[in-house]
Amino acid sequence: MTITSRRTLLLILLSTLMSACASNDIYRSQFSTCTVAAEQSCESHSIQLHNVATKKEFLLGIVEIDDQGQLRNRMQMDELISKLETTAAKESLLINVFVHGWHHNAKPGDPNIDSFKENLAQLSEIENALHKQPRKVVGVYIGWRGESIDLPFLNDLTFWDRKNTAQKVGQFGMAEILLRLEQIRNVKNTQRPQLKSRLVIVGHSFGGAAVYHATAQILADRFIDSRNDKNFIDTAKGFGDLVVLLNPAFEALSYAPLYDLAQSRCSYFDNQQPRLVVLTSEADDATKYLFPLGRSLSTLFETYGTIERNECKRPLNYSEGVADRNTVGHFEPLLTHELRPASVVQAAAYNKVRNIWSQQQVGGTMQFGSTELVSLDRTAVRNPYLNVKVDASLMANHNDVFRKEIMEFVRMLTVLSSNDE
């Protein structure tokens, strides 16, 4: 091949890559509130009111973050926060945050957005069934550039590039958004409303990694709760009311300090609620095989030791190197539960979910509608941090997180964490 031919081929390849790059522009450029109707889809609006005057009504806000972890437009977030502050002055809120993962973004028509809206509508229906004066259901979809190349097959090579971006997203812009949402919750709850406002955060894939990077240190701080005026031992607190990570793509070694923290308590109060729940499908090949392959190369020159613990007479022994090369949901020593199909399917008992959780037994099984949560008997009863292996029949692959059984389980956890203590 001649030099000219090589240059031509290189130019063609570069041109193909450039044309395949995913959009780096803001998708929701209008920041005013738009009411969705048959004649008005509101796709360019970052604040949308859905199903008005029905039992499925909810408010959806979309906030976008760029590849460097910066807000694409601060006014987009500010307008949403202002809207929620105004709404919270009149009624309690049930705020649900969703952070998408690999191959997704805030583009109108993204399937994650559509599935999130469907889940919000069902949550609103549940709130109306449980309470005479239900909380206003609010959804906040945090969009980032989960896809850097649009070309099929070639976009599978972006796994590590997007992993690094997700870490930036979690460490910078997302942390501010989540803290501002929690502030709205806290301010409202000082007014002693009939029902307290609640905040639940869900992250998928690299979105789960971003959420974890944004909240891990805060979770540790609130678990210990070492404020100056404290004169009693209380339940372990969390970020907002609940953090749920679905097939998260981050290292088990990053989770190990929180696992140690939870294991250091030999027992929990009867009213202790879950604060962090990790759900990983045993059939998630992306985090099970692709992740360790890349980590094996990037950790080639790291040095590791062996961890040996026996907190509260619960032996734990593992290699730091293995933990650093595998994701949190595929590292057997740190798993606490399994989620599997229920042997006898029952209707989701949202009004009894607190009893289901509080009455759990050592090594026992709790039924949550169509699923069963089985303890592996490695942690104390009512440990607020759960690392759960999900049966492949409930979550068939990396992206199968909006399946009805999984969403039902997450909604039951949401209702559990939303009960007033």
C-alpha positions as CSV (number, residue, x, y, z in Angstrom):
1,M,0.0,0.0,0.0
2,T,1.4,3.4,-1.0
3,I,1.8,6.3,1.4
4,T,-1.0,8.1,-0.4
5,S,-3.3,5.1,0.0
6,R,-2.6,4.9,3.7
7,R,-3.3,8.5,4.2
8,T,-6.6,8.2,2.3
9,L,-7.6,5.2,4.4
10,L,-6.7,7.1,7.6
11,L,-8.8,10.1,6.5
12,I,-11.7,7.8,5.7
13,L,-11.5,6.2,9.2
14,L,-11.2,9.5,10.9
15,S,-14.1,10.9,8.9
16,T,-16.2,7.8,9.8
17,L,-15.4,8.2,13.5
18,M,-16.2,11.9,13.5
19,S,-19.5,11.4,11.8
20,A,-20.3,8.6,14.2
21,C,-19.8,10.7,17.3
22,A,-23.0,11.1,19.4
23,S,-24.4,14.6,19.9
24,N,-22.7,16.8,22.5
25,D,-25.5,19.4,22.5
26,I,-28.2,20.1,25.1
27,Y,-31.4,18.3,24.4
28,R,-33.8,20.2,26.6
29,S,-33.2,23.8,25.8
30,Q,-36.5,25.3,27.1
31,F,-36.6,25.5,30.9
32,S,-40.2,26.6,31.5
33,T,-42.8,24.1,32.8
34,C,-44.8,22.5,30.0
35,T,-48.0,20.5,30.5
36,V,-48.0,17.3,28.3
37,A,-51.1,16.9,26.2
38,A,-52.2,15.1,23.0
39,E,-51.4,18.3,21.0
40,Q,-48.2,19.2,23.0
41,S,-45.4,16.6,23.7
42,C,-43.1,19.1,25.5
43,E,-40.0,17.3,24.2
44,S,-37.8,20.3,24.2
45,H,-38.8,21.3,27.8
46,S,-36.8,20.3,30.8
47,I,-39.8,20.5,33.2
48,Q,-42.9,18.5,32.2
49,L,-46.2,17.9,34.0
50,H,-47.8,14.6,33.0
51,N,-51.3,13.1,33.5
52,V,-52.7,16.3,35.0
53,A,-55.7,15.9,37.3
54,T,-55.5,12.1,37.3
55,K,-54.2,9.6,39.9
56,K,-51.2,9.1,37.7
57,E,-50.1,12.7,37.7
58,F,-46.3,13.4,38.1
59,L,-43.8,16.2,37.5
60,L,-40.7,15.3,35.5
61,G,-37.5,17.4,35.5
62,I,-34.5,16.7,33.3
63,V,-31.0,18.0,34.1
64,E,-28.1,17.4,31.7
65,I,-24.4,17.1,32.5
66,D,-21.5,17.2,30.1
67,D,-18.5,14.9,29.7
68,Q,-16.4,16.9,32.2
69,G,-19.1,16.6,35.0
70,Q,-20.3,20.2,34.5
71,L,-24.0,21.2,34.2
72,R,-24.7,21.9,30.6
73,N,-26.7,25.0,31.6
74,R,-27.0,26.0,35.2
75,M,-30.3,27.7,34.5
76,Q,-31.8,24.2,33.6
77,M,-31.1,23.0,37.1
78,D,-32.0,26.3,38.8
79,E,-35.4,26.4,37.2
80,L,-36.2,22.9,38.3
81,I,-35.0,23.6,41.9
82,S,-37.1,26.7,41.9
83,K,-40.2,24.8,40.6
84,L,-39.8,22.1,43.3
85,E,-39.3,24.7,46.1
86,T,-42.5,26.4,45.1
87,T,-44.3,23.0,44.9
88,A,-42.9,21.9,48.2
89,A,-44.3,25.0,49.9
90,K,-47.8,23.7,49.2
91,E,-47.5,19.9,49.4
92,S,-45.1,17.1,50.3
93,L,-43.0,15.5,47.6
94,L,-41.9,12.0,46.8
95,I,-38.8,12.7,44.7
96,N,-37.4,9.9,42.5
97,V,-34.1,10.4,40.7
98,F,-32.9,8.2,37.8
99,V,-29.4,8.3,36.4
100,H,-29.0,6.3,33.2
101,G,-26.0,4.3,32.1
102,W,-24.1,3.3,29.0
103,H,-25.7,3.9,25.5
104,H,-28.3,6.3,26.9
105,N,-28.8,10.1,27.2
106,A,-31.4,12.8,27.6
107,K,-32.6,12.7,24.0
108,P,-36.4,12.7,23.5
109,G,-37.5,9.1,22.9
110,D,-34.7,7.5,24.8
111,P,-36.3,4.2,26.1
112,N,-34.9,4.9,29.6
113,I,-36.9,8.1,29.8
114,D,-40.1,6.4,28.7
115,S,-39.7,3.6,31.2
116,F,-38.9,6.1,34.0
117,K,-42.1,8.0,33.2
118,E,-44.1,4.8,33.3
119,N,-42.7,3.9,36.7
120,L,-43.4,7.5,38.0
121,A,-47.1,7.1,36.9
122,Q,-47.4,3.8,38.8
123,L,-45.8,5.4,41.9
124,S,-48.3,8.2,41.8
125,E,-51.1,5.7,41.6
126,I,-49.7,3.8,44.6
127,E,-49.4,7.1,46.6
128,N,-53.1,7.9,45.8
129,A,-54.1,4.4,47.0
130,L,-52.1,4.6,50.3
131,H,-52.8,8.1,51.4
132,K,-55.8,10.4,51.6
133,Q,-53.5,13.3,50.9
134,P,-50.8,11.8,48.7
135,R,-47.4,13.3,48.1
136,K,-46.7,14.9,44.8
137,V,-44.6,12.4,42.8
138,V,-41.6,14.1,41.2
139,G,-39.1,12.5,38.8
140,V,-35.7,13.9,38.1
141,Y,-33.9,12.3,35.1
142,I,-30.2,13.1,35.1
143,G,-28.9,12.9,31.6
144,W,-25.3,12.6,30.5
145,R,-23.5,11.5,27.4
146,G,-23.7,7.7,28.0
147,E,-23.1,7.2,24.3
148,S,-20.0,8.8,22.6
149,I,-20.3,6.9,19.3
150,D,-23.6,6.2,17.6
151,L,-22.3,3.6,15.2
152,P,-23.6,0.1,16.0
153,F,-20.9,-2.4,17.2
154,L,-18.3,0.3,17.2
155,N,-20.1,1.9,20.2
156,D,-19.3,-1.2,22.2
157,L,-15.7,-0.1,22.3
158,T,-16.6,3.0,24.4
159,F,-17.0,1.0,27.6
160,W,-13.9,2.4,29.4
161,D,-14.2,5.9,27.9
162,R,-17.8,6.1,29.3
163,K,-16.7,4.6,32.6
164,N,-14.2,7.5,33.1
165,T,-16.9,10.0,32.1
166,A,-19.4,8.6,34.6
167,Q,-16.8,9.0,37.4
168,K,-16.5,12.7,36.5
169,V,-20.3,13.1,36.3
170,G,-20.6,11.6,39.8
171,Q,-17.9,13.6,41.4
172,F,-18.9,17.0,40.1
173,G,-22.3,18.2,38.8
174,M,-24.4,15.3,40.1
175,A,-23.4,15.8,43.7
176,E,-24.7,19.3,43.7
177,I,-28.0,18.3,42.1
178,L,-28.6,15.5,44.6
179,L,-27.7,17.7,47.6
180,R,-30.1,20.5,46.4
181,L,-32.9,17.9,46.1
182,E,-32.2,16.6,49.6
183,Q,-32.2,20.2,50.9
184,I,-35.8,20.6,49.5
185,R,-36.8,17.4,51.2
186,N,-35.2,18.5,54.5
187,V,-36.7,22.0,54.5
188,K,-40.2,20.7,53.9
189,N,-39.9,18.1,56.7
190,T,-39.1,20.8,59.3
191,Q,-42.6,22.1,58.7
192,R,-44.0,18.9,60.2
193,P,-46.3,18.1,57.2
194,Q,-48.8,15.3,57.4
195,L,-46.6,13.1,55.2
196,K,-42.8,13.8,55.1
197,S,-41.2,14.4,51.8
198,R,-38.8,11.7,50.6
199,L,-35.9,11.3,48.2
200,V,-35.0,8.1,46.4
201,I,-32.1,7.8,44.0
202,V,-31.7,5.1,41.4
203,G,-28.7,4.6,39.1
204,H,-28.1,2.1,36.3
205,S,-24.8,0.8,34.9
206,F,-22.3,3.7,34.7
207,G,-25.1,5.8,36.1
208,G,-25.0,3.6,39.2
209,A,-21.2,4.2,39.4
210,A,-21.8,7.9,39.1
211,V,-24.4,7.8,41.9
212,Y,-22.0,5.8,44.1
213,H,-19.1,8.2,43.5
214,A,-21.5,11.1,44.4
215,T,-22.9,9.5,47.6
216,A,-20.4,7.0,49.1
217,Q,-18.5,9.4,51.4
218,I,-21.8,11.0,52.5
219,L,-23.3,7.5,53.3
220,A,-20.3,6.7,55.4
221,D,-20.5,10.0,57.3
222,R,-24.2,9.5,58.0
223,F,-23.8,5.9,59.1
224,I,-21.4,7.0,61.8
225,D,-23.1,10.3,62.5
226,S,-20.4,11.9,64.6
227,R,-21.9,15.4,65.1
228,N,-21.0,17.3,68.2
229,D,-24.3,17.4,69.9
230,K,-25.1,13.7,69.5
231,N,-25.7,11.8,72.8
232,F,-27.4,8.6,71.6
233,I,-27.1,5.7,69.2
234,D,-29.6,6.0,66.4
235,T,-30.5,4.0,63.2
236,A,-28.0,4.3,60.4
237,K,-29.0,7.2,58.1
238,G,-28.4,7.5,54.4
239,F,-28.4,9.9,51.5
240,G,-31.9,11.1,51.1
241,D,-34.0,8.0,52.0
242,L,-32.7,5.3,49.7
243,V,-30.1,4.7,47.0
244,V,-30.6,1.8,44.6
245,L,-28.0,0.8,42.1
246,L,-29.0,-1.5,39.1
247,N,-26.2,-3.5,37.5
248,P,-23.7,-0.8,38.6
249,A,-20.3,-0.8,36.9
250,F,-17.7,0.0,39.6
251,E,-15.2,-2.0,41.5
252,A,-16.1,-4.2,44.5
253,L,-13.0,-2.7,46.3
254,S,-14.7,0.7,46.2
255,Y,-17.7,-0.7,48.1
256,A,-15.7,-2.7,50.6
257,P,-15.3,0.2,53.1
258,L,-19.1,0.6,53.3
259,Y,-19.5,-3.2,53.7
260,D,-17.0,-3.1,56.6
261,L,-18.8,-0.3,58.2
262,A,-22.1,-2.1,58.1
263,Q,-20.5,-5.3,59.4
264,S,-19.1,-3.5,62.4
265,R,-22.6,-3.3,63.9
266,C,-23.6,-6.6,65.4
267,S,-27.3,-5.7,65.5
268,Y,-29.7,-3.0,64.2
269,F,-32.9,-1.5,65.6
270,D,-36.3,-2.8,64.6
271,N,-37.0,0.4,62.8
272,Q,-33.8,0.4,60.7
273,Q,-34.6,0.8,57.0
274,P,-32.5,0.0,54.0
275,R,-30.3,2.8,52.8
276,L,-28.3,1.3,50.0
277,V,-29.4,-1.5,47.8
278,V,-27.3,-2.9,44.9
279,L,-29.0,-5.2,42.4
280,T,-26.9,-7.1,39.9
281,S,-28.1,-9.7,37.5
282,E,-26.1,-12.9,37.4
283,A,-26.6,-12.8,33.6
284,D,-25.1,-9.3,33.2
285,D,-22.2,-10.1,30.9
286,A,-21.0,-6.5,30.6
287,T,-20.1,-6.2,34.3
288,K,-19.3,-9.8,34.8
289,Y,-16.8,-10.3,31.9
290,L,-16.0,-7.1,30.1
291,F,-15.4,-5.1,33.3
292,P,-12.8,-7.5,34.7
293,L,-11.0,-7.8,31.4
294,G,-10.4,-4.0,31.2
295,R,-9.5,-3.8,34.9
296,S,-6.9,-6.5,34.6
297,L,-5.0,-4.3,32.2
298,S,-5.5,-1.0,34.0
299,T,-4.4,-2.5,37.4
300,L,-1.4,-4.4,36.0
301,F,1.1,-2.5,38.2
302,E,-1.0,-2.1,41.4
303,T,0.0,-3.9,44.6
304,Y,-2.6,-5.6,46.8
305,G,-2.9,-7.4,50.0
306,T,-5.4,-9.9,51.6
307,I,-8.3,-8.7,53.7
308,E,-9.2,-10.7,56.8
309,R,-12.1,-9.7,59.0
310,N,-14.1,-11.3,61.8
311,E,-16.5,-8.5,62.8
312,C,-19.2,-9.7,65.1
313,K,-18.0,-13.3,64.5
314,R,-18.7,-13.1,60.7
315,P,-15.5,-14.3,59.0
316,L,-14.5,-12.5,55.8
317,N,-11.4,-13.2,53.6
318,Y,-10.6,-12.0,50.1
319,S,-7.9,-10.7,47.8
320,E,-7.9,-6.9,47.2
321,G,-6.7,-7.5,43.7
322,V,-9.7,-9.7,42.8
323,A,-12.0,-7.2,44.4
324,D,-10.5,-4.4,42.4
325,R,-10.9,-6.3,39.1
326,N,-14.5,-7.3,39.6
327,T,-17.7,-5.3,40.0
328,V,-19.5,-5.0,43.3
329,G,-22.3,-7.3,42.2
330,H,-20.1,-10.1,40.9
331,F,-17.8,-10.4,43.9
332,E,-19.1,-13.2,46.0
333,P,-17.5,-12.3,49.4
334,L,-19.4,-9.0,49.6
335,L,-22.8,-10.4,48.5
336,T,-25.5,-10.3,51.2
337,H,-28.8,-11.5,49.5
338,E,-30.3,-13.2,46.4
339,L,-33.4,-12.0,44.6
340,R,-35.4,-14.7,42.9
341,P,-38.9,-15.3,41.6
342,A,-41.4,-16.1,44.3
343,S,-42.6,-19.7,44.5
344,V,-46.1,-18.4,44.9
345,V,-46.7,-15.0,43.3
346,Q,-48.7,-12.5,45.4
347,A,-50.0,-9.0,44.8
348,A,-47.5,-6.4,45.9
349,A,-48.5,-5.6,49.5
350,Y,-47.4,-1.9,49.6
351,N,-49.4,-1.3,52.7
352,K,-47.5,-4.1,54.6
353,V,-44.0,-3.6,53.3
354,R,-42.7,-2.2,56.6
355,N,-43.8,-5.3,58.4
356,I,-42.2,-7.5,55.7
357,W,-38.9,-5.7,56.3
358,S,-38.9,-5.4,60.1
359,Q,-39.9,-9.0,60.8
360,Q,-37.1,-10.6,58.8
361,Q,-35.2,-13.4,60.3
362,V,-31.6,-14.6,60.3
363,G,-31.0,-16.4,57.0
364,G,-34.7,-15.9,56.2
365,T,-36.7,-15.1,53.1
366,M,-38.9,-12.0,52.6
367,Q,-41.5,-12.0,49.9
368,F,-42.0,-8.7,47.9
369,G,-44.9,-9.4,45.6
370,S,-43.6,-11.5,42.7
371,T,-40.1,-11.8,44.1
372,E,-38.3,-13.3,47.1
373,L,-35.3,-11.7,48.9
374,V,-33.2,-14.4,50.4
375,S,-30.6,-13.6,53.0
376,L,-27.2,-15.3,52.6
377,D,-26.8,-15.1,56.4
378,R,-23.6,-13.0,56.2
379,T,-24.8,-9.8,57.8
380,A,-26.9,-8.8,60.8
381,V,-30.7,-8.7,60.4
382,R,-31.9,-5.3,58.9
383,N,-28.4,-4.4,57.7
384,P,-29.2,-1.2,55.8
385,Y,-26.6,-2.0,53.0
386,L,-27.8,-4.8,50.7
387,N,-25.6,-6.3,47.8
388,V,-28.0,-8.5,46.0
389,K,-27.5,-11.1,43.2
390,V,-30.5,-11.2,40.9
391,D,-31.7,-14.3,39.2
392,A,-31.4,-14.3,35.5
393,S,-35.1,-14.9,35.0
394,L,-35.8,-11.6,36.7
395,M,-33.1,-9.6,34.9
396,A,-31.9,-11.2,31.7
397,N,-29.0,-8.9,30.8
398,H,-27.3,-5.6,31.6
399,N,-30.1,-3.4,30.3
400,D,-33.1,-5.4,31.5
401,V,-33.6,-3.3,34.6
402,F,-37.1,-2.0,33.9
403,R,-38.7,-5.4,33.9
404,K,-42.0,-5.4,35.8
405,E,-40.7,-7.6,38.6
406,I,-37.7,-5.5,39.2
407,M,-39.6,-2.2,39.1
408,E,-42.2,-3.7,41.5
409,F,-39.4,-4.6,43.9
410,V,-37.9,-1.1,43.6
411,R,-41.3,0.5,44.2
412,M,-41.8,-1.6,47.3
413,L,-38.4,-0.4,48.6
414,T,-39.4,3.1,47.7
415,V,-42.7,2.8,49.7
416,L,-40.7,1.2,52.6
417,S,-38.3,4.1,52.7
418,S,-41.1,6.7,52.2
419,N,-43.0,5.7,55.4
420,D,-42.8,8.2,58.1
421,E,-40.8,7.1,61.1
